[in-house]
């Protein structure tokens, strides 16, 4: 049974040292009870308390790591059903299938297609991370060859075979770093557990929901702790039901046999429909989604959706507030100003770049809020803009002291001219899409 915050508090040192990041031991105890903190954060907890609280304070969904070093993928360790309750922590991993029945040329071509699924979004490089290598041929040698090719790609690897002998050989000899083994079933649990234990790799427990509990218990008894669940459903409605029930049982009931991340598969052969399925699975609550499609037009919106789902709603994505140069700037280049909300900045930057007019952009620190939001919160004011312009050093780099502000905050122009003596404040377009026309047609006459 889960311990209450007061039960946990009785076992803590009660020093209120704040070294755990909480103001008091009671606050830390409450965070532990809600699975929003880990016992290891308390440097003074006694061995007796560790023993008593170890299981109770363990994350409700185990953190599982695939791969090693900087290229690793961590999944699980989620603490809430709904993102607005706190946030989702570990973004869903995306994998594309790779059949070992493909010939060498087709295999290499598909790997290169997956490697090319890398995009830049709001200043971040995002991509599809994994290859799901399937032993479709039933031949251990072909499976090993495909696994070696996948391991050499620099992508993370999921090895998919229900033959423990073929799996062990691929896991040991392919060169893949800590691949995910797919899958242990009720029929091969002992053999697959032995492979997972010998290689130190995480393993997927694959069984219908009514048999998953017994399967994870068997794997635990064999010493396997890093487990990913596959409830075997492929229809979208069944997947949603199973994944929601697993998440609820893990979080609300602290039901340890199902306290693991989940892998899910798209079922449609149409790339657009498969991307929609993957987006739904990602939201509720797949830790890994396996795709057949490699079309960039289908994967980009899915990766963007993942970025949005796993952005902390309380911490907007921000860029560094400073002076940016777009193109080969000169002393005659325009100077624009905007906020440090990533979406705002990269939208403005993109339109400036599209105008082919080299420009300076002064970015004001508004705690990651957009122009109108920051203005309403008094974070994008004449004083804050003037301060950012002075600290940027742009004044010494331009001949025409003309500052272009967003049209939506034209009301600031008067106060801003007072705050920046010697500068002429120019009101730009209300929407970023109007920037190219403004820079080409209006700016030269200012």
C-alpha positions in Angstrom: 0.0 0.0 0.0 1.2 3.5 -0.8 2.4 5.5 2.1 0.9 8.9 2.9 2.9 12.1 3.1 2.7 12.0 6.9 3.8 8.4 7.0 6.9 9.3 4.9 7.6 12.4 7.0 7.9 10.4 10.2 10.8 8.5 8.6 12.7 11.6 7.3 15.5 13.4 9.3 13.3 16.5 9.9 16.3 18.8 9.5 14.6 21.2 7.0 18.0 21.6 5.4 16.5 22.4 1.9 19.2 20.4 0.2 16.5 18.3 -1.5 15.2 21.4 -3.2 12.1 21.6 -1.0 11.6 24.2 1.8 10.8 21.6 4.5 11.0 17.9 5.1 7.2 17.8 5.2 7.1 19.4 1.7 9.6 16.8 0.5 7.5 14.0 2.1 4.4 15.2 0.3 6.3 15.3 -3.0 7.5 11.7 -2.4 4.0 10.6 -1.7 2.9 12.1 -5.0 5.8 10.5 -6.9 7.1 14.0 -7.8 10.5 13.5 -6.0 12.9 10.6 -5.4 14.3 9.5 -2.0 17.9 9.9 -3.3 17.3 13.7 -3.3 17.6 13.6 0.5 21.3 13.5 1.5 20.6 12.8 5.2 18.0 10.0 5.1 19.0 7.0 7.3 19.6 3.5 6.0 16.6 2.4 8.1 14.4 4.9 6.3 15.8 3.9 2.9 14.8 0.4 3.5 11.3 1.3 4.6 10.8 3.9 2.0 12.7 2.5 -1.0 9.8 0.7 -2.6 7.2 3.3 -1.6 9.2 6.1 -3.1 10.2 4.4 -6.3 8.7 6.0 -9.4 5.3 4.5 -10.3 6.6 3.9 -13.9 10.1 2.6 -14.2 12.7 4.6 -16.1 14.1 2.4 -18.9 17.2 3.4 -20.9 17.8 2.3 -24.5 21.3 2.9 -25.8 24.3 4.5 -24.0 26.0 7.8 -23.7 24.7 10.9 -25.4 22.7 8.9 -27.9 20.6 7.1 -25.3 16.8 7.3 -25.0 15.1 7.4 -21.6 11.5 6.4 -21.4 9.0 6.0 -18.5 9.3 7.7 -15.1 6.1 9.7 -15.8 4.1 10.9 -12.9 0.9 12.4 -14.2 -2.1 11.3 -16.4 -2.6 14.8 -17.8 0.2 17.2 -18.8 -1.4 20.2 -17.1 -1.0 18.5 -13.8 2.8 19.0 -14.0 4.4 17.9 -17.3 5.4 14.9 -19.3 9.1 14.2 -18.9 10.5 11.7 -21.4 9.5 12.2 -25.0 8.1 9.3 -27.0 10.8 7.5 -29.0 10.0 7.0 -32.7 11.1 3.9 -34.5 10.9 2.9 -38.2 10.7 -0.8 -39.2 13.6 -2.5 -41.0 13.0 -6.0 -42.3 15.9 -8.4 -42.5 14.3 -9.9 -45.7 15.4 -6.8 -47.7 18.5 -7.2 -49.9 21.7 -5.3 -49.1 20.9 -2.4 -51.4 17.3 -2.0 -50.2 18.4 -2.3 -46.6 21.0 0.4 -46.9 18.5 2.7 -48.8 15.9 2.4 -46.0 18.4 3.1 -43.3 19.6 6.2 -45.1 15.9 7.3 -45.5 15.4 7.0 -41.7 18.7 8.8 -41.0 17.4 11.7 -43.2 14.4 12.1 -40.9 16.0 15.0 -39.0 14.6 18.5 -38.9 15.2 21.8 -37.2 12.2 23.1 -35.2 12.3 26.3 -33.0 16.1 26.0 -32.7 16.2 22.4 -31.9 17.4 19.4 -34.0 14.7 16.7 -33.8 14.6 13.3 -35.5 13.4 9.8 -35.6 15.7 8.0 -33.2 15.4 4.2 -33.7 15.3 1.3 -36.2 13.0 -1.6 -35.4 14.9 -4.5 -36.9 12.4 -7.4 -37.6 13.5 -11.0 -38.1 10.9 -11.5 -40.9 13.1 -14.0 -42.7 13.3 -16.4 -39.7 17.0 -16.7 -40.5 19.4 -15.9 -37.6 22.2 -15.0 -40.1 20.1 -12.4 -42.0 18.8 -11.0 -38.7 22.4 -10.5 -37.5 23.4 -8.8 -40.8 20.4 -6.4 -40.6 21.2 -5.7 -36.9 24.8 -4.9 -37.8 23.7 -2.5 -40.5 21.3 -0.8 -38.1 23.9 -0.5 -35.4 26.3 1.1 -37.9 23.7 3.8 -38.7 24.2 5.8 -35.4 20.5 5.2 -34.6 19.2 3.3 -31.6 18.2 -0.2 -32.3 15.2 -2.4 -31.3 15.8 -6.1 -32.1 12.6 -7.9 -32.9 12.7 -11.7 -32.8 11.0 -14.2 -30.6 13.8 -16.7 -31.0 16.1 -16.4 -28.0 19.1 -17.9 -29.8 18.8 -15.5 -32.7 18.2 -12.6 -30.3 21.3 -13.4 -28.2 23.6 -13.5 -31.2 22.2 -10.2 -32.6 22.4 -8.5 -29.2 26.0 -9.7 -28.6 27.5 -9.4 -32.1 25.7 -6.7 -33.9 27.5 -3.8 -32.2 24.3 -2.2 -31.1 24.6 -0.4 -27.8 22.1 -1.6 -25.3 19.3 -2.4 -27.8 15.7 -3.0 -26.7 14.9 -6.7 -27.1 11.5 -7.4 -28.6 10.0 -9.6 -27.3 9.5 -11.9 -24.3 6.2 -13.8 -24.5 4.6 -16.3 -22.2 6.0 -19.0 -24.5 9.7 -17.8 -24.5 9.9 -15.9 -21.2 12.7 -18.0 -19.7 14.9 -18.0 -22.7 14.4 -14.2 -23.4 15.0 -13.4 -19.8 18.3 -15.2 -19.9 19.3 -13.2 -23.0 18.3 -9.9 -21.4 20.2 -10.7 -18.2 23.3 -11.9 -20.0 23.4 -8.8 -22.3 22.2 -6.2 -19.8 19.5 -5.1 -22.3 15.9 -4.0 -21.6 13.2 -6.3 -22.9 9.7 -6.0 -24.1 7.0 -8.1 -22.3 4.5 -9.0 -25.1 1.2 -10.5 -24.0 -2.5 -9.7 -24.0 -3.5 -7.4 -21.0 -4.8 -10.3 -18.9 -1.5 -12.1 -19.2 0.9 -9.2 -18.9 0.9 -9.2 -15.1 2.0 -12.8 -14.9 4.7 -12.2 -17.6 6.2 -9.2 -15.9 6.2 -11.1 -12.6 8.1 -13.9 -14.3 10.6 -11.5 -15.7 11.1 -9.8 -12.4 11.6 -13.2 -10.7 14.3 -13.9 -13.3 16.1 -10.7 -12.3 14.9 -8.5 -15.2 13.9 -5.0 -14.1 14.0 -2.9 -17.3 10.8 -3.9 -19.0 8.7 -2.3 -21.7 5.1 -3.4 -22.2 3.3 -4.5 -25.4 -0.4 -5.4 -24.7 -0.6 -6.7 -28.2 -3.5 -4.5 -29.3 -3.2 -3.0 -32.8 -6.6 -1.4 -33.3 -6.4 2.3 -32.2 -9.4 2.1 -29.9 -8.0 -1.0 -28.2 -4.6 0.6 -27.9 -6.1 3.7 -26.3 -8.1 1.6 -23.8 -5.1 -0.6 -22.8 -2.6 2.2 -22.5 -4.9 4.4 -20.5 -5.7 1.5 -18.1 -2.0 0.7 -17.7 -1.2 4.3 -16.9 -4.0 4.7 -14.4 -3.1 1.5 -12.6 0.5 2.5 -12.4 -0.1 6.0 -11.2 -3.3 5.9 -9.2 -3.0 2.4 -7.7 0.8 2.1 -7.7 0.3 -1.3 -9.4 4.0 -2.3 -9.8 3.4 -5.2 -12.2 2.3 -2.7 -14.8 4.5 0.2 -13.8 6.5 0.2 -17.0 6.6 2.3 -20.3 4.5 1.0 -23.2 5.5 0.3 -26.9 2.8 0.8 -29.6 2.5 0.2 -33.3 0.6 2.0 -36.1 -1.6 -0.3 -38.1 -2.4 1.7 -41.2 -0.5 1.3 -44.5 -1.4 4.9 -45.5 1.4 7.2 -44.3 -0.9 10.1 -43.4 -3.3 7.9 -41.5 -0.4 6.2 -39.7 1.0 9.6 -38.6 -2.4 10.5 -37.2 -2.5 7.1 -35.3 1.0 7.7 -34.0 0.0 11.2 -32.7 -2.9 9.7 -30.8 -0.8 6.9 -29.4 1.9 9.4 -28.3 -0.7 11.5 -26.4 -2.2 8.4 -24.7 0.5 7.2 -23.6 3.0 5.3 -25.7 6.7 5.6 -24.7 7.7 4.2 -28.1 5.8 4.3 -31.4 6.8 2.0 -34.3 6.1 3.3 -37.8 6.3 1.8 -41.3 6.4 5.2 -43.0 9.6 7.0 -43.9 8.0 9.9 -45.8 9.4 13.2 -44.4 6.0 15.0 -45.0 4.4 12.4 -42.7 7.1 12.4 -40.0 7.7 16.2 -39.6 4.2 17.0 -38.2 4.5 14.0 -35.9 7.8 15.1 -34.6 6.5 18.6 -34.1 3.5 17.2 -32.2 5.9 15.3 -30.0 7.9 18.5 -29.3 4.7 20.3 -28.3 3.3 17.5 -26.1 6.6 17.2 -24.2 7.2 20.9 -23.7 6.7 21.9 -20.1 3.5 24.1 -20.2 4.9 26.1 -17.3 8.3 26.7 -19.0 7.9 28.1 -22.6 10.7 27.3 -25.0 13.0 30.4 -25.1 15.9 31.7 -27.0 18.8 33.6 -25.5 18.0 37.3 -25.2 20.7 39.1 -27.2 21.5 40.6 -30.6 21.1 38.3 -33.6 22.3 38.8 -37.2 20.4 37.5 -40.1 22.4 37.5 -43.3 25.5 39.6 -44.1 24.6 42.6 -42.0 26.1 46.1 -42.6 25.9 49.5 -41.0 22.8 50.2 -43.1 20.9 47.1 -42.0 17.5 47.4 -40.4 17.1 46.7 -36.6 14.0 44.8 -35.5 13.0 44.0 -32.0 11.0 41.0 -30.7 10.6 38.7 -27.6 12.5 35.6 -26.6 9.6 33.2 -27.1 11.1 30.6 -29.5 8.2 30.4 -31.8 8.0 34.2 -32.1 11.7 34.6 -32.7 12.1 31.9 -35.3 9.0 33.1 -37.1 10.5 36.6 -37.3 13.9 35.2 -38.2 12.4 33.1 -41.0 10.5 36.0 -42.5 13.6 38.3 -42.3 15.6 35.6 -44.0 12.9 35.2 -46.7 13.1 39.0 -47.4 16.8 38.6 -48.3 17.4 41.9 -46.5 20.3 41.4 -44.0 19.0 42.6 -40.6 19.7 42.8 -36.9 17.1 41.4 -34.4 17.2 42.6 -30.8 15.6 39.9 -28.6 14.2 41.1 -25.3 13.9 38.8 -22.3 10.2 38.4 -21.7 10.5 35.0 -19.9 9.5 33.2 -23.1 6.2 34.9 -23.7 4.9 36.2 -27.1 4.7 39.9 -28.0 1.2 40.7 -27.0 1.3 38.4 -23.9 4.6 40.0 -22.8 3.1 43.5 -23.4 0.0 42.7 -21.4 2.2 41.4 -18.6 4.4 44.5 -18.7 7.5 42.5 -19.7 7.7 44.0 -23.2 7.7 47.7 -22.4 9.5 50.8 -23.5 12.0 50.5 -20.7 12.8 46.8 -21.3 13.1 47.3 -25.0 15.4 50.3 -24.5 17.5 48.4 -22.1 17.9 45.5 -24.5 18.8 47.8 -27.3 21.5 49.6 -25.3 23.0 46.3 -23.9 23.0 44.7 -27.3 25.6 47.2 -28.7 23.7 47.5 -31.9 23.8 51.4 -31.7 27.5 51.4 -32.5 27.0 49.1 -35.5 24.4 51.0 -37.5 24.3 54.4 -39.2 20.5 54.8 -39.4 19.2 54.6 -35.8 15.8 53.2 -36.8 14.2 50.6 -34.6 11.3 48.5 -36.0 8.8 47.4 -33.4 5.9 44.9 -33.9 2.8 46.6 -35.2 0.8 45.0 -32.4 2.5 47.2 -29.8 2.5 50.5 -31.8 1.3 52.2 -28.6 4.9 51.9 -27.2 6.4 54.1 -30.0 6.1 57.4 -28.1 7.5 56.2 -24.8 10.2 54.3 -26.6 11.5 57.4 -28.4 11.8 59.0 -25.0 13.6 56.0 -23.6 16.0 55.8 -26.6 17.1 59.4 -27.4 18.4 59.7 -30.9 16.5 56.7 -32.2 13.5 56.9 -34.6 10.9 54.3 -33.7 9.2 52.7 -36.8 6.1 50.6 -36.5 6.4 47.4 -38.4 3.6 45.0 -39.6 1.3 43.4 -37.1 2.0 39.9 -38.3 5.4 38.5 -39.1 4.3 37.5 -42.6 4.3 41.1 -43.5 8.0 41.6 -42.7 9.5 40.8 -46.2 7.2 43.4 -47.9 7.9 45.9 -45.2 11.7 45.5 -45.4 11.7 45.7 -49.2 9.2 48.5 -49.7 8.9 50.6 -46.6 12.3 50.4 -44.9 14.4 52.0 -47.7 12.3 55.2 -47.4 12.7 55.6 -43.7 
